[in-house]
Amino acid sequence: MSSIKDVARLAGVSVTTVSHVLNKTRSVLPATQERVQEAVQTLGYVPSAVARSLKTQATHTLGMLVPDNSNPYFAELVRAVEDACFAAGYALLLCNTDNDAGRQQVYLDVLSQKRVDGLIVASTSDDALMSQHLAQTALPMVLIDRAIAGLERPCVQTDHVQGGMLATQHLMALGRKRIACVAGPQDLQSSGQRVQGWRQALQLVGLPSDLLVHGDFTVNGGYVAMQRLLHDGGAHRPTAVFACNDLMAMGALRAVHEAGLQVPRDVAVVGYDDIELASYTQPALTTVAQPTRAMAQQALAWLLERIQAGRSAEPAAASTQMLVPALVTRESSRALARAAVPIVSGETV
């Protein structure tokens, strides 16, 4: 590989002059600039990012951790973050923790060693141990998608309680009364908040909230949970189900079909996330959309503010933004022939 000394020798100038031309740190005669640029092109010289970062203490590279990049929701969130980073002149290094706390800790160390300027983290879990691990990371950090109790870092996420209420109120407005919920992992705050919204909506109109089964945010998890709901319910099976993510809703669609029932005639199904695949299921899936683009842009804006403020900047405890979810109605939900249950919360869906 060519070095800056090779460029200087070919251009007939000093190494300092080459540095000023490449970094635009001092005025250089146009003829000299042209000789330097010609030498760079001839030699195929590429400045060392490592050397530059040692001098400037910045790599213009950010790290991002996600719990499961095979989940289309996180794939779409990563794409939104990557697009925002590229527009701001930053590269993004992605690490998939595979829902493993130990693996997440290893990747935190790796990204620190690679001298990334900051981190955007969708954590594997939100327990006290994870809070402790992340708190020990000296890099500027912003949390995305899920907050972590006890960790005072900026966080941008969707209002999951409101999202759960939106889905459930929609189903009630369609005349559905036995509304089940397929929840996500019990150790995730975001899943619990969606369940909270489901339960609050039912309680407002005096409907039971006993049809709750936990899944694992996978298609198979939703499939197994829906099979259980249909088997245990017997004649009192649910007439609707709110799945706490779209993948589990897709599994529920399959389970209903295999049971000889029809969606939405017999069981209406609503998911959460509005991944791209949701509009291609059969029937197309009604879901609660998360504003991933807005989340990505806000997370990056906060991270760049912290980077510019310096690594010693104290995190702001109150810097949490809850973005508003939106109901996207498709073919997997429709009204029953009988009258709808009234919504008494004063909100309309």
C-alpha positions in Angstrom: 0.0 0.0 0.0 1.2 3.5 -0.8 2.0 5.9 2.0 1.7 9.6 2.4 5.5 9.8 1.9 5.1 8.1 -1.5 2.5 10.8 -2.5 4.8 13.6 -1.3 7.8 12.1 -3.2 5.8 11.7 -6.5 4.3 15.2 -6.2 7.6 16.8 -5.3 6.3 18.4 -2.1 6.6 17.8 1.7 4.5 15.3 3.7 3.1 18.3 5.6 1.9 19.9 2.3 0.2 16.6 1.3 -1.5 16.5 4.7 -2.8 20.1 4.3 -4.2 19.3 0.8 -6.0 16.2 1.9 -7.4 17.6 5.1 -8.0 21.1 3.8 -6.3 22.6 6.9 -4.3 25.3 5.1 -4.4 27.2 1.8 -2.2 25.6 -0.8 -1.4 26.9 -4.3 -3.8 25.5 -6.9 -0.9 24.0 -9.0 0.5 22.3 -5.9 -3.0 20.9 -5.0 -3.3 19.5 -8.5 0.1 17.7 -8.3 -0.8 16.2 -5.0 -4.2 15.0 -6.2 -2.7 13.5 -9.4 -0.1 11.7 -7.2 -2.9 10.4 -5.0 -4.8 9.0 -8.0 -1.7 7.5 -9.6 -0.7 5.7 -6.5 -4.2 4.8 -5.4 -3.4 6.2 -2.0 -6.1 5.9 0.7 -5.6 7.9 4.0 -5.4 5.7 7.1 -8.6 6.0 9.1 -6.8 4.7 12.1 -4.0 7.2 12.0 -6.5 10.0 11.4 -8.6 8.9 14.4 -5.6 8.9 16.6 -4.9 12.5 15.7 -8.5 13.8 15.7 -9.9 11.5 18.4 -12.8 10.8 16.1 -13.5 7.9 13.7 -16.8 9.1 12.3 -18.0 5.6 13.0 -20.9 4.6 15.3 -21.8 1.2 16.8 -25.3 -0.3 17.1 -26.4 -3.3 19.1 -29.7 -5.1 18.4 -31.0 -8.2 20.1 -32.1 -10.1 16.9 -31.3 -8.9 13.4 -33.3 -11.8 11.9 -36.4 -10.0 13.2 -37.7 -7.8 10.4 -38.6 -5.0 12.8 -35.0 -4.7 13.9 -33.7 -5.1 10.4 -35.9 -2.1 9.3 -34.9 -0.1 12.4 -31.2 -0.7 11.6 -31.8 0.4 8.0 -33.4 3.6 9.3 -30.5 4.3 11.6 -27.9 3.5 8.9 -29.6 5.9 6.5 -29.6 8.7 9.1 -25.9 8.0 9.9 -24.9 8.1 6.2 -26.7 11.4 5.7 -24.8 12.8 8.7 -21.4 11.5 7.4 -21.0 8.5 9.7 -20.5 4.8 9.1 -22.4 2.3 11.2 -21.0 -1.0 12.7 -23.8 -3.4 13.6 -23.6 -6.1 16.2 -26.3 -8.7 16.7 -26.4 -9.9 20.4 -28.8 -12.8 19.6 -30.7 -12.0 22.9 -27.6 -13.1 24.8 -26.4 -10.8 27.7 -22.8 -12.2 27.6 -22.6 -11.7 23.9 -23.8 -8.1 24.3 -21.0 -7.4 26.8 -18.4 -8.8 24.4 -19.6 -6.6 21.6 -19.6 -3.5 23.9 -15.9 -4.2 24.6 -15.2 -4.8 20.9 -16.8 -1.5 19.8 -14.9 0.4 22.5 -11.7 -1.1 21.2 -12.5 -0.1 17.7 -12.8 3.5 18.9 -16.3 4.1 17.6 -17.5 7.6 18.5 -20.8 6.5 20.1 -23.4 3.8 20.5 -27.0 3.3 19.7 -28.3 0.4 21.8 -31.5 -1.7 21.6 -30.6 -3.9 24.6 -31.0 -7.6 24.9 -32.8 -7.2 28.2 -33.7 -4.4 30.6 -32.8 -6.0 34.0 -30.5 -4.6 36.7 -27.5 -6.5 35.5 -27.8 -5.2 32.0 -28.2 -1.7 33.4 -24.9 -2.2 35.3 -23.1 -3.4 32.2 -24.2 -0.5 30.0 -23.5 2.1 32.8 -19.9 1.0 32.9 -19.5 1.8 29.2 -17.7 5.2 28.8 -18.8 5.8 25.2 -21.6 8.3 24.5 -24.8 6.2 24.3 -28.4 6.5 23.3 -31.0 3.8 23.9 -33.5 3.0 21.2 -36.8 1.0 21.2 -36.6 0.0 24.9 -35.7 1.8 28.1 -33.6 0.2 30.9 -34.7 0.9 34.4 -32.0 2.5 36.5 -29.8 3.5 33.5 -29.7 7.3 33.0 -29.1 7.5 29.2 -31.2 9.2 26.6 -33.9 6.9 25.2 -36.3 7.2 22.3 -39.1 4.7 22.0 -42.7 4.2 21.1 -45.5 4.7 23.6 -46.2 1.0 23.9 -49.0 1.4 26.4 -50.9 3.6 23.9 -50.1 1.1 21.2 -51.6 -1.8 23.1 -54.7 0.3 23.8 -55.0 1.3 20.1 -55.0 -2.4 19.0 -57.5 -3.5 21.7 -59.9 -0.5 21.3 -59.9 -1.2 17.5 -61.0 -4.8 18.2 -63.6 -3.8 20.7 -65.0 -1.3 18.2 -65.5 -4.2 15.8 -67.7 -5.9 18.3 -65.2 -8.4 19.6 -65.5 -9.2 23.3 -63.2 -12.2 24.0 -60.0 -10.5 23.1 -56.8 -12.5 23.9 -53.3 -11.2 24.0 -50.1 -13.0 22.9 -47.4 -11.2 24.9 -43.7 -11.2 24.3 -41.0 -12.2 26.8 -41.9 -11.5 30.4 -38.5 -9.8 31.1 -38.9 -7.1 28.5 -40.5 -3.8 29.6 -41.7 -2.9 26.2 -43.7 -6.2 26.0 -45.2 -5.6 29.4 -46.2 -2.1 28.4 -48.1 -3.4 25.4 -49.9 -5.9 27.7 -50.7 -3.1 30.0 -52.4 -1.1 27.2 -54.4 -4.2 26.3 -55.5 -4.8 29.9 -56.4 -1.1 30.5 -58.6 -1.0 27.3 -60.5 -4.0 28.4 -61.0 -2.9 31.9 -62.4 0.5 30.8 -65.4 -1.3 29.4 -65.6 -4.2 31.9 -64.4 -6.9 29.6 -62.3 -9.8 31.0 -58.5 -9.8 30.6 -57.8 -13.4 31.4 -56.9 -14.6 27.9 -53.1 -13.9 28.2 -50.4 -16.2 26.8 -46.7 -15.4 26.5 -44.6 -16.0 23.4 -41.1 -15.1 22.4 -41.5 -12.6 19.6 -41.0 -15.3 17.0 -43.4 -16.8 14.4 -43.3 -20.1 16.1 -43.9 -18.5 19.5 -47.1 -16.9 18.2 -48.2 -20.2 16.5 -47.8 -22.2 19.7 -49.5 -19.5 21.8 -52.5 -19.3 19.5 -52.8 -23.1 19.4 -53.0 -23.0 23.2 -55.6 -20.3 23.3 -57.8 -22.1 20.8 -57.4 -25.5 22.6 -57.9 -24.2 26.1 -60.8 -21.9 25.2 -63.0 -24.6 23.7 -66.4 -23.2 23.0 -65.2 -20.0 24.7 -62.3 -19.5 22.4 -61.2 -15.9 21.7 -62.9 -14.0 18.9 -59.9 -11.7 18.6 -56.2 -11.7 19.5 -53.7 -8.9 19.9 -50.2 -10.2 19.3 -47.4 -8.0 20.7 -45.4 -8.1 17.5 -46.1 -8.9 13.9 -44.1 -12.1 13.8 -46.2 -13.7 16.5 -49.3 -12.4 14.7 -48.2 -14.3 11.6 -47.8 -17.5 13.7 -51.3 -16.9 15.1 -52.7 -16.6 11.5 -51.3 -20.0 10.7 -52.7 -21.6 13.9 -56.2 -20.2 13.2 -56.2 -21.5 9.7 -55.0 -25.0 10.8 -57.9 -25.1 13.3 -60.4 -24.8 10.5 -61.3 -21.2 11.4 -61.2 -18.1 9.3 -59.5 -14.7 9.9 -61.2 -12.3 10.4 -64.6 -14.0 10.4 -64.0 -16.3 13.4 -60.9 -14.6 14.9 -59.7 -11.1 14.2 -55.9 -10.7 14.5 -53.9 -7.5 15.2 -50.1 -7.3 15.3 -47.6 -4.7 16.4 -44.6 -3.1 14.5 -46.0 -2.9 11.0 -43.0 -4.6 9.4 -43.0 -4.7 5.6 -44.2 -8.3 5.5 -47.4 -7.4 7.4 -49.1 -6.2 4.2 -48.3 -9.4 2.3 -49.8 -12.0 4.7 -53.0 -13.7 3.8 -55.1 -11.9 4.9 -53.1 -8.7 5.2 -52.3 -8.0 8.8 -53.9 -5.1 10.8 -51.1 -3.8 13.0 -49.8 -1.0 15.2 -47.0 0.9 13.4 -43.9 2.1 15.2 -42.3 5.2 13.7 -38.9 3.7 13.0 -37.6 6.5 10.8 -38.5 9.1 13.5 -36.9 7.0 16.2 -33.7 6.6 14.2 -33.4 10.3 13.5 -34.0 11.4 17.1 -31.6 8.8 18.5 -28.9 9.9 16.1 -29.5 13.6 16.8 -29.1 13.0 20.6 -26.0 10.9 20.1 -24.3 13.4 17.9 -25.1 16.1 20.5 -23.4 14.0 23.2 -20.4 13.3 21.0 -19.9 17.0 20.2 -20.3 17.8 23.9 -17.4 15.5 24.7 -17.0 12.1 26.3 -17.1 13.6 29.8 -20.6 15.1 29.3 -23.0 13.9 32.0 -26.1 12.0 30.7 -29.5 13.8 31.0 -31.7 11.7 33.2 -35.0 13.2 31.8 -34.1 12.9 28.1 -36.6 10.3 27.1 -39.0 10.7 24.1 -42.1 8.6 23.6 -43.2 8.6 20.0 -46.8 8.1 19.0 -47.8 4.8 17.4 -50.5 4.5 14.7 -53.1 1.9 13.9 -52.8 0.5 10.3 -56.1 -1.4 9.4 -55.9 -4.2 6.9 -57.9 -7.4 6.1 -57.2 -9.4 9.3 -59.8 -7.4 11.3 -63.4 -6.5 10.5 -66.7 -5.9 12.3 -69.0 -8.6 13.6 -72.6 -8.5 12.5 -73.7 -7.5 16.1 -73.3 -4.0 17.6 -69.9 -2.8 18.7 -68.9 -2.4 22.3 -68.8 1.3 23.2 -65.4 2.9 23.9 -65.7 4.9 27.1 -62.2 6.4 27.2 -63.2 9.3 24.9 -60.7 8.2 22.2 -61.6 7.2 18.7 -59.7 4.7 16.6 
